[in-house]
Amino acid sequence: MITVTAFKWVPPFAQGVVRDLRVRWALEEAGIPYEEKLIGLDDRDTAAYRAIQPWGQVPVIEEDGLTLFETGAILLRIAERSPVLCPADDAGHARMTQWVLAALNSVEPAISALVEIDIFHTDEPWAKERRPGAVAFLKLKLDALAKRLAGREYLEDRFTAGDLMMATVLRNLRHTDLITADPVLGPYLARCEARPAFQKALADQLAAFAAHEPVPEPA
Ligand SMILES: N[C@@H](CCC(=O)N[C@@H](CS)C(=O)NCC(=O)O)C(=O)O
């Protein structure tokens, strides 16, 4: 049985976008059962956890003695076991890999730069100055993605793990209207999120957080 390591609880701004969602969603699409291994934020810095995830991050999967981190590597490994996530033909497989990596390398960095400004440094003067440039650069990436997706349901002629990764990357902009206001990207993300496997994965991540909500200190 695959074990997925995820956080027990994270602050509300991160709930629903923590990266174990990618792995839960992929496993749901593939119909592969898994067990959660929930860790606290304090566990990130333990020597035992750093030994399996050098940066103290989630997710990690463990199966049959193999421990694996990095959502790109994990997703590709799961995809190869699922015709829902990975086309059977060699070219389709290669293009699925291409889109997983494009989501991570060509789109996510520009989104992360804006998230850094808006969520983590919102009140700092440098962030206010930097924001227009970060948005302009991100829009170049999003416009190119929208051009690719115009007239298509998915990045290729069917859903693949590439769409799964791209959708989870785009979700990090949920604090803006950059995706929802776009006539191509908004419906694309909604289409991906409407998949029952996504809904189940999201509900399971949120259920873990709800079950481990910190008890407020008495006043
Ligand atoms: N490149 C890594 C990034 C993992 C990552 O950023 N995980 C976040 C949660 S979404 C985390 O654990 N953050 C806590 C921390 O960095 O201390 C991957 O894709 O697996």
Ligand as a Chemical Component Dictionary entry (heavy atoms), coordinates in Angstrom:
data_LIG
# 
_chem_comp.id                   LIG 
_chem_comp.type                 NON-POLYMER 
_chem_comp.pdbx_formal_charge   0 
_chem_comp.three_letter_code    LIG 
# 
loop_
_chem_comp_atom.comp_id 
_chem_comp_atom.atom_id 
_chem_comp_atom.alt_atom_id 
_chem_comp_atom.type_symbol 
_chem_comp_atom.charge 
_chem_comp_atom.model_Cartn_x 
_chem_comp_atom.model_Cartn_y 
_chem_comp_atom.model_Cartn_z 
_chem_comp_atom.pdbx_ordinal 
LIG N1  N1  N 0 9.293 20.982 -5.266 1  
LIG C1  C1  C 0 8.592 20.349 -4.171 2  
LIG C2  C2  C 0 7.964 21.452 -3.329 3  
LIG C3  C3  C 0 7.280 20.884 -2.105 4  
LIG C4  C4  C 0 6.683 22.004 -1.278 5  
LIG O1  O1  O 0 6.915 23.210 -1.535 6  
LIG N2  N2  N 0 5.929 21.613 -0.252 7  
LIG C5  C5  C 0 5.357 22.594 0.636  8  
LIG C6  C6  C 0 3.867 22.347 0.820  9  
LIG S1  S1  S 0 3.006 22.702 -0.675 10 
LIG C7  C7  C 0 5.978 22.448 2.013  11 
LIG O2  O2  O 0 6.172 21.352 2.486  12 
LIG N3  N3  N 0 6.223 23.587 2.654  13 
LIG C8  C8  C 0 6.755 23.627 3.974  14 
LIG C9  C9  C 0 8.144 24.135 4.001  15 
LIG O3  O3  O 0 8.721 24.434 2.941  16 
LIG O4  O4  O 0 8.682 24.255 5.106  17 
LIG C10 C10 C 0 7.548 19.374 -4.705 18 
LIG O5  O5  O 0 6.971 19.656 -5.758 19 
LIG O6  O6  O 0 7.328 18.328 -4.085 20 
# 
loop_
_chem_comp_bond.comp_id 
_chem_comp_bond.atom_id_1 
_chem_comp_bond.atom_id_2 
_chem_comp_bond.value_order 
_chem_comp_bond.pdbx_ordinal 
LIG N1  C1  SING 1  
LIG C1  C2  SING 2  
LIG C1  C10 SING 3  
LIG C2  C3  SING 4  
LIG C3  C4  SING 5  
LIG C4  O1  DOUB 6  
LIG C4  N2  SING 7  
LIG N2  C5  SING 8  
LIG C5  C6  SING 9  
LIG C5  C7  SING 10 
LIG C6  S1  SING 11 
LIG C7  O2  DOUB 12 
LIG C7  N3  SING 13 
LIG N3  C8  SING 14 
LIG C8  C9  SING 15 
LIG C9  O3  DOUB 16 
LIG C9  O4  SING 17 
LIG C10 O5  DOUB 18 
LIG C10 O6  SING 19 
# 
